[in-house]
């Protein structure tokens, strides 16, 4: 069978064209996003045979880049209130190789909800041809949203920082791949519900690390918070990033606990040689050094004075 020559070029572009990263809290638009999104959306004009063939050619690298692009379009749509970006996200997800590659319970339902596509049958057509269950699942999700919904349906949370509007992906219940759509709302709306702008504190801390010599940080993500004694800790939200420094790597968590007393207990649960913990009120900042497996690197104590100054700057908004 002759393969449409356009398809290999599209896959090559998906694998190689530069576009934005996977940071959704400190989200920054990238001109490369538009180039790749235009290529993706052009495939909506292909016949179903060509679209099906294209999915069989999608490599693992192209798949992960499609997932990243789709998520970025959802964030950009929420930031700009431009529904066309949500459509581009859905178009991107429709090119993923298998039905189980699609983030149905998070970013897909987020694009449908935020783009107000609950009654758009053309969206179903993007997914019903390539997958046996894709169209049915899409239609089921749309039907569940016809009476409205919230980001809790999507296991997503919106944040607003000095970078603008961003988003956080929250953990979902056990994966239900292969099963029918069910209303996913459980307690996710309480997983990230801080009473203060926790994301801005985490952003200020991460940006301060990035300004240091030969230091870079990872993206900010939601995590479950654990203390130094009993394990998981109740909290209103926790964000995490990693700071990679010349001679050490730090895990940094910023969380709001349920009250000041529990925050004090959390700080007291760590030994001074295990971590540096500080905070203000119910907000805590935890700095833990990752173990080194390099025999040539001598273990050094945490520079608590530097971390104290950094935390003070990040927390100063709570003290004013």
C-alpha positions as CSV (number, residue, x, y, z in Angstrom):
1,X,0.0,0.0,0.0
2,X,1.3,3.4,-0.9
3,X,1.7,5.8,2.0
4,X,0.6,9.4,1.6
5,X,4.0,11.2,1.3
6,X,2.6,14.1,3.5
7,X,2.4,11.8,6.5
8,X,6.1,11.2,7.0
9,X,6.8,14.9,6.8
10,X,4.2,15.6,9.4
11,X,5.7,13.0,11.8
12,X,9.1,14.4,11.2
13,X,7.8,17.9,12.1
14,X,6.1,16.6,15.2
15,X,9.4,15.0,16.3
16,X,11.7,17.9,15.6
17,X,10.1,21.4,15.4
18,X,10.8,23.3,18.6
19,X,8.0,24.5,20.8
20,X,7.2,25.3,24.4
21,X,8.1,23.1,27.4
22,X,6.0,21.2,29.9
23,X,5.8,24.0,32.5
24,X,2.1,24.8,33.1
25,X,2.4,27.0,36.2
26,X,5.1,29.3,34.9
27,X,3.6,29.0,31.5
28,X,5.1,31.1,28.7
29,X,3.7,31.2,25.2
30,X,6.0,30.0,22.5
31,X,5.9,30.9,18.8
32,X,6.8,27.3,18.0
33,X,3.4,26.2,19.5
34,X,1.5,27.9,16.6
35,X,3.6,26.3,13.9
36,X,3.1,22.8,15.3
37,X,-0.6,23.4,16.1
38,X,-1.2,24.6,12.5
39,X,0.4,21.3,11.2
40,X,-1.8,19.3,13.5
41,X,-5.0,21.1,12.6
42,X,-4.3,20.7,8.8
43,X,-4.8,17.0,9.3
44,X,-8.5,17.5,10.0
45,X,-8.8,18.0,6.3
46,X,-7.4,14.6,5.5
47,X,-9.7,11.7,4.7
48,X,-10.1,9.1,7.4
49,X,-7.8,6.6,5.7
50,X,-4.9,9.1,5.8
51,X,-5.6,10.1,9.4
52,X,-5.7,6.4,10.4
53,X,-2.4,5.8,8.6
54,X,-0.9,8.9,10.2
55,X,-1.7,7.5,13.7
56,X,0.2,4.3,12.9
57,X,3.3,6.3,12.0
58,X,3.3,8.4,15.3
59,X,6.5,7.5,17.2
60,X,6.9,7.6,21.0
61,X,8.7,10.9,20.7
62,X,5.9,12.4,18.5
63,X,3.3,11.0,20.9
64,X,4.8,12.7,24.0
65,X,5.2,16.0,22.1
66,X,1.6,15.8,21.0
67,X,0.5,15.3,24.6
68,X,2.6,18.3,25.6
69,X,1.2,20.5,22.8
70,X,-2.4,19.6,23.6
71,X,-1.9,20.5,27.3
72,X,-0.2,23.8,26.4
73,X,-3.2,24.7,24.1
74,X,-5.6,24.1,27.0
75,X,-3.5,26.4,29.3
76,X,-3.3,29.1,26.6
77,X,-7.0,28.9,25.9
78,X,-7.7,29.4,29.6
79,X,-5.3,32.3,29.8
80,X,-6.6,34.1,26.7
81,X,-10.3,33.0,26.8
82,X,-9.9,32.0,23.2
83,X,-11.9,28.9,22.4
84,X,-9.9,28.1,19.3
85,X,-7.1,26.9,21.4
86,X,-9.3,24.3,23.1
87,X,-10.3,23.0,19.6
88,X,-6.6,22.8,18.7
89,X,-6.0,20.8,21.9
90,X,-8.7,18.3,20.9
91,X,-7.4,18.1,17.4
92,X,-4.0,17.3,18.8
93,X,-5.3,14.6,21.1
94,X,-7.2,13.0,18.2
95,X,-3.8,12.2,16.5
96,X,-2.6,10.1,19.4
97,X,-1.9,6.5,18.4
98,X,-4.4,4.6,20.7
99,X,-7.5,5.4,22.6
100,X,-5.7,4.9,25.9
101,X,-3.1,7.5,25.0
102,X,-5.7,10.3,25.2
103,X,-5.9,12.1,28.6
104,X,-9.7,11.7,28.7
105,X,-10.1,12.4,32.4
106,X,-7.9,15.5,32.6
107,X,-6.9,17.6,29.7
108,X,-9.4,16.2,27.2
109,X,-12.4,16.9,29.4
110,X,-10.8,20.2,30.3
111,X,-10.7,21.3,26.7
112,X,-14.4,20.2,26.2
113,X,-15.5,22.0,29.3
114,X,-13.6,25.2,28.9
115,X,-14.2,25.4,25.2
116,X,-18.0,24.8,25.7
117,X,-17.9,21.9,23.3
118,X,-20.5,19.7,25.1
119,X,-22.9,20.0,22.2
120,X,-20.5,20.0,19.3
121,X,-20.9,16.8,17.3
122,X,-17.9,17.6,15.1
123,X,-15.7,16.9,18.1
124,X,-17.0,13.4,18.2
125,X,-16.2,12.9,14.6
126,X,-12.5,13.5,15.3
127,X,-12.4,10.5,17.6
128,X,-15.1,8.1,16.4
129,X,-13.3,7.1,13.2
130,X,-9.9,6.0,14.5
131,X,-10.9,4.2,17.7
132,X,-13.7,1.7,18.4
133,X,-14.4,3.3,21.7
134,X,-13.1,6.8,21.1
135,X,-16.3,8.3,19.7
136,X,-18.4,6.7,22.4
137,X,-16.2,7.9,25.2
138,X,-16.1,11.4,23.7
139,X,-19.9,11.5,23.4
140,X,-20.3,10.2,27.0
141,X,-18.0,13.0,28.3
142,X,-19.9,15.6,26.4
143,X,-23.2,14.3,27.7
144,X,-21.9,14.5,31.3
145,X,-21.1,18.1,30.8
146,X,-24.3,19.3,29.2
147,X,-25.6,20.5,32.6
148,X,-22.4,22.3,33.4
149,X,-19.2,21.3,35.3
150,X,-16.1,22.7,36.8
151,X,-12.4,22.1,36.8
152,X,-13.0,19.5,39.4
153,X,-14.4,17.4,36.6
154,X,-11.1,17.7,34.9
155,X,-8.7,17.0,37.7
156,X,-7.1,20.4,36.9
157,X,-6.7,23.5,39.0
158,X,-6.2,27.1,37.8
159,X,-3.5,29.3,39.3
160,X,-2.7,32.9,38.7
161,X,0.9,34.2,39.2
162,X,3.2,36.8,37.9
163,X,3.5,34.7,34.7
164,X,-0.3,34.9,34.2
165,X,-2.9,32.2,34.3
166,X,-1.5,28.7,34.6
167,X,-2.8,25.2,35.4
168,X,-2.0,22.3,37.7
169,X,-2.8,18.7,36.9
170,X,-4.2,16.8,40.0
171,X,-4.0,13.1,40.6
172,X,-6.9,11.0,39.3
173,X,-8.5,8.0,41.0
174,X,-7.4,4.6,39.7
175,X,-7.1,4.6,35.9
176,X,-10.3,3.4,34.3
177,X,-8.8,2.7,30.8
178,X,-11.2,0.6,28.8
179,X,-14.2,1.4,30.9
180,X,-17.0,3.8,30.2
181,X,-16.9,7.4,31.3
182,X,-18.1,8.0,34.9
183,X,-18.3,11.3,36.7
184,X,-14.8,11.7,38.0
185,X,-15.5,14.2,40.8
186,X,-14.5,12.8,44.1
187,X,-12.5,14.9,46.4
188,X,-10.2,16.5,43.8
189,X,-11.6,19.9,44.3
190,X,-10.2,19.8,47.8
191,X,-6.7,18.6,46.7
192,X,-5.7,22.1,45.7
193,X,-7.7,24.7,47.5
194,X,-5.3,27.0,49.3
195,X,-6.6,30.1,51.0
196,X,-3.7,32.2,49.8
197,X,-1.8,32.4,46.4
198,X,0.4,29.4,47.1
199,X,1.5,29.1,43.5
200,X,3.0,32.6,43.6
201,X,5.1,31.6,46.6
202,X,6.4,28.5,44.8
203,X,7.1,30.6,41.7
204,X,9.0,33.2,43.6
205,X,11.2,30.5,45.2
206,X,11.8,28.7,41.9
207,X,12.7,31.9,40.1
208,X,15.2,32.8,42.8
209,X,16.9,29.5,42.4
210,X,17.0,30.0,38.6
211,X,18.9,33.3,39.1
212,X,21.7,31.6,41.0
213,X,24.9,30.6,39.2
214,X,24.7,27.3,37.4
215,X,21.4,26.4,38.9
216,X,18.2,25.5,37.2
217,X,14.8,24.3,38.3
218,X,12.3,21.7,37.1
219,X,8.7,22.5,36.3
220,X,6.2,23.0,39.2
221,X,3.9,20.1,39.9
222,X,1.3,19.1,42.4
223,X,2.4,16.5,44.9
224,X,1.1,14.8,48.1
225,X,2.9,16.2,51.1
226,X,4.6,13.9,53.6
227,X,6.2,14.7,56.9
228,X,9.4,13.3,58.5
229,X,7.5,10.9,60.8
230,X,4.1,9.6,60.0
231,X,3.7,10.0,56.2
232,X,1.1,11.9,54.3
233,X,-0.1,15.1,55.8
234,X,-3.5,16.9,55.4
235,X,-3.1,20.1,53.5
236,X,-4.9,22.5,51.2
237,X,-2.4,22.2,48.4
238,X,1.2,21.4,47.8
239,X,3.5,22.3,44.9
240,X,6.9,20.9,44.3
241,X,10.0,21.6,42.1
242,X,13.6,20.4,42.0
243,X,16.5,22.8,42.1
244,X,19.6,21.4,40.4
245,X,22.7,23.2,41.8
246,X,26.4,22.7,41.0
247,X,27.0,20.3,43.9
248,X,23.6,19.2,45.1
249,X,20.0,18.8,44.1
250,X,17.2,20.0,46.3
251,X,13.5,18.9,46.4
252,X,11.5,21.9,47.3
253,X,7.8,21.7,48.5
254,X,5.5,24.6,49.3
255,X,2.3,23.8,51.0
256,X,-0.5,25.3,53.0
257,X,-1.5,23.0,55.9
258,X,-5.0,23.0,57.5
259,X,-4.0,25.3,60.4
260,X,-1.0,26.8,62.2
261,X,-0.8,24.0,64.8
262,X,-0.5,21.3,62.1
263,X,2.1,23.5,60.3
264,X,4.1,23.7,63.5
265,X,3.9,19.9,64.0
266,X,5.1,19.4,60.5
267,X,8.1,21.6,61.0
268,X,9.0,19.7,64.2
269,X,8.8,16.3,62.5
270,X,12.1,16.8,60.7
271,X,15.6,16.6,62.2
272,X,17.9,19.5,61.4
273,X,20.2,17.2,59.4
274,X,17.4,15.8,57.3
275,X,15.9,18.9,55.8
276,X,15.4,22.6,56.3
277,X,11.8,23.6,57.0
278,X,10.4,27.1,57.5
279,X,7.2,28.9,56.9
280,X,4.7,31.5,57.9
281,X,1.4,30.7,59.6
282,X,-0.1,27.6,58.0
283,X,2.3,27.8,55.0
284,X,5.4,25.6,55.1
285,X,8.5,25.4,52.8
286,X,10.4,22.1,52.8
287,X,13.9,21.8,51.4
288,X,15.4,18.3,51.2
289,X,18.7,17.3,49.5
290,X,18.6,14.4,47.2
291,X,21.1,11.7,48.0
292,X,24.2,11.6,45.8
293,X,25.6,8.3,44.5
294,X,28.8,10.0,43.2
295,X,31.7,8.8,45.4
296,X,33.7,11.9,44.3
297,X,31.1,14.3,45.8
298,X,31.6,15.0,49.4
299,X,28.4,15.3,51.4
300,X,27.9,18.9,52.6
301,X,25.4,20.2,55.1
302,X,22.5,22.3,53.7
303,X,23.3,26.0,53.4
304,X,20.5,27.0,55.7
305,X,21.3,30.7,55.7
306,X,20.8,30.9,51.9
307,X,17.6,28.9,52.1
308,X,16.3,31.1,54.9
309,X,16.9,34.2,52.9
310,X,15.3,32.7,49.8
311,X,12.2,31.5,51.8
312,X,11.9,34.9,53.6
313,X,11.7,36.6,50.2
314,X,9.1,34.1,48.9
315,X,7.0,34.4,52.0
316,X,7.2,38.2,52.5
317,X,3.8,38.7,50.9
318,X,2.3,36.8,53.8
319,X,4.1,39.0,56.4
320,X,3.1,42.3,55.0
